[in-house]
Amino acid sequence: MDARPASWLSPAGTALTGIVGSAVRLRVQIFLRWLAVIGQLGAVLLVGFGLEFELPIIELLFTISASVLLNAWLVLRYPVSHMLTGREAAGYLAYDLTQLGILLYLTGGLMNPFALLFLAPVTISASVMQARTTALLVGLASGWVTVLLFFHQPLPWSGPAPVLPGIYMMGIWAALLIALVFIPSYVWRVSREGRRMSAALAASQRIIEREQRLSALDGLAAAAAHKLGTPLGTIALVSRELLSNPTLDSGLREDVTLMVEQADRCRDILASLTAEDTKDPVISRLPLGALLEEAVLEIGPSDKLLHVSCMPPDPSAGPVPEVLRQPELIYGIGNLIANAADFAGKNVWVNGRYSPEEVVIEIADDGPGFQPDILARLGEPYNTTRARGGGDADDEGQTGMGLGYFIARTLLLRSGGRIEARNLAPDERVGASTPGGAFVTIHWPRARFDVTAD
């Protein structure tokens, strides 16, 4: 399957190496912008009222208030756990550069020592964004530095503003341009090497785990075939002897016939496990309905009623999609189903549907739904309403730690999926009911999910 081309504003490293760079949390940018606002406001008040320098106070406060309004809008518009796309992050960093450029224009241009702050946004971009995005931001910052060399208001001063020699101002301009190129380049190279090393270690770990799992399965299959062969043969022999007895009751004869058939089936299964010509690609494929059934089995015994369905396809939807059997995919879906069963009243609905463009799995329950504060931070680790720890913790130590949804989301995102979670409306129907509980959907592009699409 061909990967989609990387956008020039996507996170770092997605173009040629296939390595996905670090995502940027919105709340991190909001926090950094609040720090900038506090520093800018403190500097304006100190210089204007503490040192009693003449400042364009109204224009400066108006420019600073634009950042305050932007942060307030972002807080109201997005949840605190929102992850910025590459385009969004680049746009906000470009705004920060523009706001800083306006402040410096009003306060002396390059003669203002705070001109060094042009390095902050481009350095942040170099650590998490793609190289071309950082290059564009470096170009924007260099443009502002060049404009401020020639156009700016006088430097705030007690008395006449100082006039620096032209050659000295050219030196400041050149130093800033060199710093804007060198420092982000160095940070980007170091960050890129770190990402590549992490990706290489993760790939190596996955390969090692896969080989260990396959080796363990081979050993288990051989041991099962060897140890079960003798008792299975004995069962088959005794069953056939009973079946050949003419005085055997007709009711018992049916049961013995069933035992013979099942013994023969077990023999065939053991033979297929040890056969050298076993077609692994076929065994490793799961239709969408079988994937849902295996995911439901992951949760173990439950006192809730599980409704599993795979909607009949539209004539234009094509054949039922098949996916490679991936333990992490089955575990991720099963974890979401287990969470729904934990909070459901009596029922959990698991439905799969597909179209020529995408494959969707829907999980709903008739429980109380997500609490508003939990829903706003859904996907973050340690986000839970359950008591942490305790004697009821499961073998993996995850019960009550708020890691279940986080782990499932991480595994499903790595498989190419996209997760959405919300609460059902009171009159919203799921099947023939209106449960009004939690509702989670997982979307995959069909080309990414369906192995038959190749």
Contacts in CASP RR format, 6 or more apart in sequence:
PFRMAT RR
TARGET T0000
AUTHOR 0000-0000-0000
METHOD contacts of the structure
MODEL  1
MDARPASWLSPAGTALTGIVGSAVRLRVQIFLRWLAVIGQLGAVLLVGFG
LEFELPIIELLFTISASVLLNAWLVLRYPVSHMLTGREAAGYLAYDLTQL
GILLYLTGGLMNPFALLFLAPVTISASVMQARTTALLVGLASGWVTVLLF
FHQPLPWSGPAPVLPGIYMMGIWAALLIALVFIPSYVWRVSREGRRMSAA
LAASQRIIEREQRLSALDGLAAAAAHKLGTPLGTIALVSRELLSNPTLDS
GLREDVTLMVEQADRCRDILASLTAEDTKDPVISRLPLGALLEEAVLEIG
PSDKLLHVSCMPPDPSAGPVPEVLRQPELIYGIGNLIANAADFAGKNVWV
NGRYSPEEVVIEIADDGPGFQPDILARLGEPYNTTRARGGGDADDEGQTG
MGLGYFIARTLLLRSGGRIEARNLAPDERVGASTPGGAFVTIHWPRARFD
VTAD
1 447 0 8 1.000
1 448 0 8 1.000
1 453 0 8 1.000
1 454 0 8 1.000
2 447 0 8 1.000
3 18 0 8 1.000
6 13 0 8 1.000
6 14 0 8 1.000
6 15 0 8 1.000
6 130 0 8 1.000
7 86 0 8 1.000
7 87 0 8 1.000
8 130 0 8 1.000
8 132 0 8 1.000
8 133 0 8 1.000
9 85 0 8 1.000
9 86 0 8 1.000
9 87 0 8 1.000
9 90 0 8 1.000
9 129 0 8 1.000
9 130 0 8 1.000
9 133 0 8 1.000
10 85 0 8 1.000
10 86 0 8 1.000
10 87 0 8 1.000
10 130 0 8 1.000
11 20 0 8 1.000
11 21 0 8 1.000
11 22 0 8 1.000
11 23 0 8 1.000
11 24 0 8 1.000
11 86 0 8 1.000
11 128 0 8 1.000
11 129 0 8 1.000
11 130 0 8 1.000
12 21 0 8 1.000
12 22 0 8 1.000
12 128 0 8 1.000
12 129 0 8 1.000
12 130 0 8 1.000
12 131 0 8 1.000
12 188 0 8 1.000
12 191 0 8 1.000
12 192 0 8 1.000
12 195 0 8 1.000
13 19 0 8 1.000
13 20 0 8 1.000
13 21 0 8 1.000
13 130 0 8 1.000
13 131 0 8 1.000
13 192 0 8 1.000
13 195 0 8 1.000
14 20 0 8 1.000
14 21 0 8 1.000
14 130 0 8 1.000
15 130 0 8 1.000
17 196 0 8 1.000
17 199 0 8 1.000
18 199 0 8 1.000
19 195 0 8 1.000
19 196 0 8 1.000
19 199 0 8 1.000
21 128 0 8 1.000
21 195 0 8 1.000
22 127 0 8 1.000
22 128 0 8 1.000
22 191 0 8 1.000
22 195 0 8 1.000
23 83 0 8 1.000
23 84 0 8 1.000
23 128 0 8 1.000
24 83 0 8 1.000
24 84 0 8 1.000
24 86 0 8 1.000
24 89 0 8 1.000
24 128 0 8 1.000
25 81 0 8 1.000
25 82 0 8 1.000
25 83 0 8 1.000
25 84 0 8 1.000
26 74 0 8 1.000
26 78 0 8 1.000
26 80 0 8 1.000
26 82 0 8 1.000
26 83 0 8 1.000
26 84 0 8 1.000
27 80 0 8 1.000
27 81 0 8 1.000
27 82 0 8 1.000
29 84 0 8 1.000
29 89 0 8 1.000
29 92 0 8 1.000
30 71 0 8 1.000
30 74 0 8 1.000
30 75 0 8 1.000
32 124 0 8 1.000
33 67 0 8 1.000
33 70 0 8 1.000
33 71 0 8 1.000
33 92 0 8 1.000
33 96 0 8 1.000
34 71 0 8 1.000
36 67 0 8 1.000
36 96 0 8 1.000
37 64 0 8 1.000
37 67 0 8 1.000
37 68 0 8 1.000
37 71 0 8 1.000
40 60 0 8 1.000
40 64 0 8 1.000
40 67 0 8 1.000
40 103 0 8 1.000
41 61 0 8 1.000
41 64 0 8 1.000
43 114 0 8 1.000
44 55 0 8 1.000
44 57 0 8 1.000
44 60 0 8 1.000
44 61 0 8 1.000
44 64 0 8 1.000
47 53 0 8 1.000
47 55 0 8 1.000
47 156 0 8 1.000
48 54 0 8 1.000
48 55 0 8 1.000
48 57 0 8 1.000
48 156 0 8 1.000
51 158 0 8 1.000
52 158 0 8 1.000
53 156 0 8 1.000
53 157 0 8 1.000
53 158 0 8 1.000
54 156 0 8 1.000
54 157 0 8 1.000
55 106 0 8 1.000
55 107 0 8 1.000
55 156 0 8 1.000
56 106 0 8 1.000
56 153 0 8 1.000
59 106 0 8 1.000
60 103 0 8 1.000
60 106 0 8 1.000
60 107 0 8 1.000
63 99 0 8 1.000
63 102 0 8 1.000
63 103 0 8 1.000
63 106 0 8 1.000
64 103 0 8 1.000
66 99 0 8 1.000
67 96 0 8 1.000
67 99 0 8 1.000
70 92 0 8 1.000
70 95 0 8 1.000
79 375 0 8 1.000
79 376 0 8 1.000
79 377 0 8 1.000
80 376 0 8 1.000
80 377 0 8 1.000
81 376 0 8 1.000
81 377 0 8 1.000
81 378 0 8 1.000
81 379 0 8 1.000
81 380 0 8 1.000
84 92 0 8 1.000
86 129 0 8 1.000
86 130 0 8 1.000
86 133 0 8 1.000
89 125 0 8 1.000
89 128 0 8 1.000
89 129 0 8 1.000
90 125 0 8 1.000
90 129 0 8 1.000
90 133 0 8 1.000
90 136 0 8 1.000
90 137 0 8 1.000
93 121 0 8 1.000
93 122 0 8 1.000
93 124 0 8 1.000
93 125 0 8 1.000
93 137 0 8 1.000
94 121 0 8 1.000
94 137 0 8 1.000
94 140 0 8 1.000
96 120 0 8 1.000
96 121 0 8 1.000
97 118 0 8 1.000
97 121 0 8 1.000
97 122 0 8 1.000
97 137 0 8 1.000
97 140 0 8 1.000
97 141 0 8 1.000
97 144 0 8 1.000
98 140 0 8 1.000
98 144 0 8 1.000
100 117 0 8 1.000
100 118 0 8 1.000
100 121 0 8 1.000
100 144 0 8 1.000
101 118 0 8 1.000
101 144 0 8 1.000
101 148 0 8 1.000
103 114 0 8 1.000
104 110 0 8 1.000
104 112 0 8 1.000
104 114 0 8 1.000
104 115 0 8 1.000
104 144 0 8 1.000
104 148 0 8 1.000
104 152 0 8 1.000
105 147 0 8 1.000
105 148 0 8 1.000
105 151 0 8 1.000
105 152 0 8 1.000
105 153 0 8 1.000
106 152 0 8 1.000
106 153 0 8 1.000
107 114 0 8 1.000
107 153 0 8 1.000
107 155 0 8 1.000
107 156 0 8 1.000
108 148 0 8 1.000
108 152 0 8 1.000
108 153 0 8 1.000
108 154 0 8 1.000
108 155 0 8 1.000
108 156 0 8 1.000
108 161 0 8 1.000
109 115 0 8 1.000
109 148 0 8 1.000
109 149 0 8 1.000
109 152 0 8 1.000
109 153 0 8 1.000
109 155 0 8 1.000
110 145 0 8 1.000
110 148 0 8 1.000
110 149 0 8 1.000
110 152 0 8 1.000
110 169 0 8 1.000
110 172 0 8 1.000
110 173 0 8 1.000
110 176 0 8 1.000
111 152 0 8 1.000
111 155 0 8 1.000
111 162 0 8 1.000
111 164 0 8 1.000
111 169 0 8 1.000
111 172 0 8 1.000
112 155 0 8 1.000
115 145 0 8 1.000
115 148 0 8 1.000
115 172 0 8 1.000
115 176 0 8 1.000
116 176 0 8 1.000
116 179 0 8 1.000
118 141 0 8 1.000
118 144 0 8 1.000
118 145 0 8 1.000
118 176 0 8 1.000
118 180 0 8 1.000
119 179 0 8 1.000
119 180 0 8 1.000
119 183 0 8 1.000
119 184 0 8 1.000
121 137 0 8 1.000
121 141 0 8 1.000
122 134 0 8 1.000
122 137 0 8 1.000
122 138 0 8 1.000
122 141 0 8 1.000
122 180 0 8 1.000
122 183 0 8 1.000
122 184 0 8 1.000
123 183 0 8 1.000
123 184 0 8 1.000
123 187 0 8 1.000
125 133 0 8 1.000
125 134 0 8 1.000
125 137 0 8 1.000
125 184 0 8 1.000
126 134 0 8 1.000
126 183 0 8 1.000
126 184 0 8 1.000
126 185 0 8 1.000
126 187 0 8 1.000
126 188 0 8 1.000
126 191 0 8 1.000
127 187 0 8 1.000
127 188 0 8 1.000
127 191 0 8 1.000
128 191 0 8 1.000
129 137 0 8 1.000
131 188 0 8 1.000
134 184 0 8 1.000
134 188 0 8 1.000
138 180 0 8 1.000
138 181 0 8 1.000
138 184 0 8 1.000
139 180 0 8 1.000
141 180 0 8 1.000
142 177 0 8 1.000
142 180 0 8 1.000
145 173 0 8 1.000
145 176 0 8 1.000
145 177 0 8 1.000
145 180 0 8 1.000
146 173 0 8 1.000
149 169 0 8 1.000
149 170 0 8 1.000
149 173 0 8 1.000
154 161 0 8 1.000
155 161 0 8 1.000
155 162 0 8 1.000
213 327 0 8 1.000
221 273 0 8 1.000
221 274 0 8 1.000
222 273 0 8 1.000
222 274 0 8 1.000
224 270 0 8 1.000
224 273 0 8 1.000
225 270 0 8 1.000
225 271 0 8 1.000
225 273 0 8 1.000
225 274 0 8 1.000
228 266 0 8 1.000
228 270 0 8 1.000
229 267 0 8 1.000
229 270 0 8 1.000
232 263 0 8 1.000
232 266 0 8 1.000
232 267 0 8 1.000
232 270 0 8 1.000
233 263 0 8 1.000
233 267 0 8 1.000
235 259 0 8 1.000
235 263 0 8 1.000
236 260 0 8 1.000
236 263 0 8 1.000
236 264 0 8 1.000
236 267 0 8 1.000
239 256 0 8 1.000
239 259 0 8 1.000
239 260 0 8 1.000
239 263 0 8 1.000
240 260 0 8 1.000
242 248 0 8 1.000
242 252 0 8 1.000
242 256 0 8 1.000
243 253 0 8 1.000
243 256 0 8 1.000
243 257 0 8 1.000
243 260 0 8 1.000
248 256 0 8 1.000
272 278 0 8 1.000
283 325 0 8 1.000
284 324 0 8 1.000
284 325 0 8 1.000
285 322 0 8 1.000
285 323 0 8 1.000
285 324 0 8 1.000
285 325 0 8 1.000
285 451 0 8 1.000
286 294 0 8 1.000
286 322 0 8 1.000
286 323 0 8 1.000
286 324 0 8 1.000
286 325 0 8 1.000
287 320 0 8 1.000
287 321 0 8 1.000
287 322 0 8 1.000
288 310 0 8 1.000
288 320 0 8 1.000
288 321 0 8 1.000
288 322 0 8 1.000
288 323 0 8 1.000
288 352 0 8 1.000
288 354 0 8 1.000
288 359 0 8 1.000
289 308 0 8 1.000
289 310 0 8 1.000
289 320 0 8 1.000
289 352 0 8 1.000
291 323 0 8 1.000
291 329 0 8 1.000
291 330 0 8 1.000
291 333 0 8 1.000
292 308 0 8 1.000
292 310 0 8 1.000
292 333 0 8 1.000
292 350 0 8 1.000
292 352 0 8 1.000
292 361 0 8 1.000
293 308 0 8 1.000
294 330 0 8 1.000
295 330 0 8 1.000
295 332 0 8 1.000
295 333 0 8 1.000
295 334 0 8 1.000
295 337 0 8 1.000
295 350 0 8 1.000
296 306 0 8 1.000
296 308 0 8 1.000
296 334 0 8 1.000
296 337 0 8 1.000
296 350 0 8 1.000
298 330 0 8 1.000
298 331 0 8 1.000
298 333 0 8 1.000
298 334 0 8 1.000
298 335 0 8 1.000
298 337 0 8 1.000
298 338 0 8 1.000
299 334 0 8 1.000
299 337 0 8 1.000
299 338 0 8 1.000
299 341 0 8 1.000
302 341 0 8 1.000
304 341 0 8 1.000
304 344 0 8 1.000
304 345 0 8 1.000
304 346 0 8 1.000
304 347 0 8 1.000
304 348 0 8 1.000
304 365 0 8 1.000
305 346 0 8 1.000
305 347 0 8 1.000
305 348 0 8 1.000
306 337 0 8 1.000
306 341 0 8 1.000
306 347 0 8 1.000
306 348 0 8 1.000
306 350 0 8 1.000
307 347 0 8 1.000
307 348 0 8 1.000
307 349 0 8 1.000
307 350 0 8 1.000
307 431 0 8 1.000
308 350 0 8 1.000
308 351 0 8 1.000
309 349 0 8 1.000
309 350 0 8 1.000
309 351 0 8 1.000
309 352 0 8 1.000
310 320 0 8 1.000
310 351 0 8 1.000
310 352 0 8 1.000
310 353 0 8 1.000
311 351 0 8 1.000
311 352 0 8 1.000
311 353 0 8 1.000
313 319 0 8 1.000
313 320 0 8 1.000
313 354 0 8 1.000
314 355 0 8 1.000
316 355 0 8 1.000
316 356 0 8 1.000
317 354 0 8 1.000
317 355 0 8 1.000
317 356 0 8 1.000
318 356 0 8 1.000
319 452 0 8 1.000
320 354 0 8 1.000
321 354 0 8 1.000
321 359 0 8 1.000
321 446 0 8 1.000
321 449 0 8 1.000
321 450 0 8 1.000
321 452 0 8 1.000
321 453 0 8 1.000
322 450 0 8 1.000
322 451 0 8 1.000
322 452 0 8 1.000
323 329 0 8 1.000
323 449 0 8 1.000
323 450 0 8 1.000
323 451 0 8 1.000
324 451 0 8 1.000
326 415 0 8 1.000
328 411 0 8 1.000
328 414 0 8 1.000
328 415 0 8 1.000
329 411 0 8 1.000
329 412 0 8 1.000
329 415 0 8 1.000
331 408 0 8 1.000
331 411 0 8 1.000
332 407 0 8 1.000
332 408 0 8 1.000
332 411 0 8 1.000
332 412 0 8 1.000
333 361 0 8 1.000
333 408 0 8 1.000
333 412 0 8 1.000
333 442 0 8 1.000
334 408 0 8 1.000
335 404 0 8 1.000
335 405 0 8 1.000
335 407 0 8 1.000
335 408 0 8 1.000
336 363 0 8 1.000
336 405 0 8 1.000
336 408 0 8 1.000
336 440 0 8 1.000
336 442 0 8 1.000
337 348 0 8 1.000
337 350 0 8 1.000
337 363 0 8 1.000
339 404 0 8 1.000
339 405 0 8 1.000
339 408 0 8 1.000
340 348 0 8 1.000
340 363 0 8 1.000
340 364 0 8 1.000
340 365 0 8 1.000
340 438 0 8 1.000
340 440 0 8 1.000
341 348 0 8 1.000
341 365 0 8 1.000
343 365 0 8 1.000
343 367 0 8 1.000
343 368 0 8 1.000
343 369 0 8 1.000
343 438 0 8 1.000
344 365 0 8 1.000
344 366 0 8 1.000
344 367 0 8 1.000
345 365 0 8 1.000
345 366 0 8 1.000
345 367 0 8 1.000
346 366 0 8 1.000
347 365 0 8 1.000
347 366 0 8 1.000
347 433 0 8 1.000
347 435 0 8 1.000
348 363 0 8 1.000
348 364 0 8 1.000
348 365 0 8 1.000
349 362 0 8 1.000
349 363 0 8 1.000
349 364 0 8 1.000
349 365 0 8 1.000
349 430 0 8 1.000
349 431 0 8 1.000
349 435 0 8 1.000
350 361 0 8 1.000
350 362 0 8 1.000
350 363 0 8 1.000
351 361 0 8 1.000
351 362 0 8 1.000
351 364 0 8 1.000
351 430 0 8 1.000
352 359 0 8 1.000
352 360 0 8 1.000
352 361 0 8 1.000
352 362 0 8 1.000
353 359 0 8 1.000
353 360 0 8 1.000
353 362 0 8 1.000
354 360 0 8 1.000
354 446 0 8 1.000
355 446 0 8 1.000
356 446 0 8 1.000
357 445 0 8 1.000
357 446 0 8 1.000
358 443 0 8 1.000
358 444 0 8 1.000
358 445 0 8 1.000
358 446 0 8 1.000
358 449 0 8 1.000
359 443 0 8 1.000
359 444 0 8 1.000
359 445 0 8 1.000
359 446 0 8 1.000
359 449 0 8 1.000
359 450 0 8 1.000
360 441 0 8 1.000
360 442 0 8 1.000
360 443 0 8 1.000
360 444 0 8 1.000
361 441 0 8 1.000
361 442 0 8 1.000
362 430 0 8 1.000
362 439 0 8 1.000
362 440 0 8 1.000
362 441 0 8 1.000
363 439 0 8 1.000
363 440 0 8 1.000
363 441 0 8 1.000
363 442 0 8 1.000
364 424 0 8 1.000
364 430 0 8 1.000
364 435 0 8 1.000
364 437 0 8 1.000
364 438 0 8 1.000
364 439 0 8 1.000
364 440 0 8 1.000
365 435 0 8 1.000
365 437 0 8 1.000
365 438 0 8 1.000
366 433 0 8 1.000
366 435 0 8 1.000
366 436 0 8 1.000
366 437 0 8 1.000
367 435 0 8 1.000
367 436 0 8 1.000
367 437 0 8 1.000
367 438 0 8 1.000
368 437 0 8 1.000
369 423 0 8 1.000
369 424 0 8 1.000
369 436 0 8 1.000
369 437 0 8 1.000
369 438 0 8 1.000
370 378 0 8 1.000
370 421 0 8 1.000
370 422 0 8 1.000
370 423 0 8 1.000
370 438 0 8 1.000
371 385 0 8 1.000
374 383 0 8 1.000
374 384 0 8 1.000
374 385 0 8 1.000
375 421 0 8 1.000
375 422 0 8 1.000
375 423 0 8 1.000
377 383 0 8 1.000
378 405 0 8 1.000
378 421 0 8 1.000
379 405 0 8 1.000
379 406 0 8 1.000
379 409 0 8 1.000
380 406 0 8 1.000
381 402 0 8 1.000
381 403 0 8 1.000
381 406 0 8 1.000
382 401 0 8 1.000
382 402 0 8 1.000
382 403 0 8 1.000
383 402 0 8 1.000
383 405 0 8 1.000
383 406 0 8 1.000
384 400 0 8 1.000
384 401 0 8 1.000
384 402 0 8 1.000
386 399 0 8 1.000
386 400 0 8 1.000
386 402 0 8 1.000
387 400 0 8 1.000
388 400 0 8 1.000
388 401 0 8 1.000
389 397 0 8 1.000
389 399 0 8 1.000
389 400 0 8 1.000
389 401 0 8 1.000
392 399 0 8 1.000
393 399 0 8 1.000
393 400 0 8 1.000
398 404 0 8 1.000
398 407 0 8 1.000
409 419 0 8 1.000
412 419 0 8 1.000
412 442 0 8 1.000
413 419 0 8 1.000
415 444 0 8 1.000
415 448 0 8 1.000
416 444 0 8 1.000
416 445 0 8 1.000
416 448 0 8 1.000
416 449 0 8 1.000
417 442 0 8 1.000
417 443 0 8 1.000
417 444 0 8 1.000
417 448 0 8 1.000
418 442 0 8 1.000
418 443 0 8 1.000
418 444 0 8 1.000
419 440 0 8 1.000
419 441 0 8 1.000
419 442 0 8 1.000
419 443 0 8 1.000
420 440 0 8 1.000
420 441 0 8 1.000
420 443 0 8 1.000
421 438 0 8 1.000
421 439 0 8 1.000
421 440 0 8 1.000
421 441 0 8 1.000
422 438 0 8 1.000
422 439 0 8 1.000
423 436 0 8 1.000
423 437 0 8 1.000
423 438 0 8 1.000
423 439 0 8 1.000
424 430 0 8 1.000
424 434 0 8 1.000
424 435 0 8 1.000
424 436 0 8 1.000
424 437 0 8 1.000
424 438 0 8 1.000
424 439 0 8 1.000
425 436 0 8 1.000
426 434 0 8 1.000
426 436 0 8 1.000
427 434 0 8 1.000
428 434 0 8 1.000
428 436 0 8 1.000
428 439 0 8 1.000
430 439 0 8 1.000
446 453 0 8 1.000
447 453 0 8 1.000
END
